[in-house]
């Protein structure tokens, strides 16, 4: 069952890598949003419609990022269930030969 343990370890590694990427993605979006907010605050010439479009875009990106994260987490749950399922091997089918004497 060494292959099963290696597969489980690979799954844990991949799950952690995806979560780290998602954390980095969230951090980048937060920093970008803060920067855009500061720029928009100093742009008195920008119409309110454009400010609202930026806010809508930011909300949409955040919702889609969260939806993607939930989808990936759901996929990892499915993979973990597949690895935790009982691994009952089917009985080996052999032909019985009668010894002819």
N, C-alpha and C positions, 0 to 999 in steps of 0.2 A: 504493500500500500504506500510505498514511497512516492509514487507518481501522484497519488491523491494529495499527500501532504505538500508536495512541491506546488501543485496546482492551487491549493488553498493559500500558500504563502504568496504566490504570484498574484492571486486575486486581492489579498490584503494590500500588497504593494501598489497595485494598480488603483485600488480604491483610495488609498492615501494620496497617491499622485494626483488623482482627479480632484480630490478635496483641496489639496494645496493649490492647484490651478484655479479652482473656483474661488478660493480665498484671495488669491492674487488678482483675479478678475474683479472681484467685489471691491478690493482696495483701490485698484486703478479707476474704477467707475466712481467711487466716492471722491477720490482726489480730483478727477476731472470735473465732476459736478461742482465741487467747491471752487475750483478755478473759474469755471464758467459763471457761477454765481457772482464772484468778485468782479469779473469783467462786465457782466450785465448790469451790476449795480452802478458801475462808473459810466455806463453808456446811456446817458440821458436821451440821446437821439433815437434809441431803439423803441419802436412802437410796441404797445402792449400785446398785440397779436403775435409778434415775433417772440416775445418773452413767453407767452402761453404755448407757442409751438415748441420751444425749447423744453419747457416743463413737461409737455405731453410726450415728447420724444424720450426724455429721461425716464419718465414713468414706464413707458412701453419697454425700454431696454431693461429696466430693473425687473419688470414682470416676466419678460421672456428669459432672463437669466435665472430667475427663481424657478420658472417652469422647466427649464433645461436641467437644473440641478435636481429637481424632484424626479424627473424622468431618469436621469443617470442613477440616482439612489435606488429607484424602483428596479432598474435593471440589475444592479448589484445584489439586491435582495433575491431576485430570481436565480442568479448564478449561485448564491450562497445556499439556497434551498436545493439546487441541483447537486451540489457537492455534499450536502448533509443527508441526502436521501439514502436509504439503505442500499447498499451495493450488493444485492443478492445475485450471484452468478447462476445462470441457468445450468441445470445438471448436464454434464457432458453426455452426448449421445454416442454410444458405442454399439457396434454390432457384435452380438454374441455368436461366436462360431462354435458349432458342435464338433468336437473332436471325433473324427471317424476312425474307428479302429478296425 
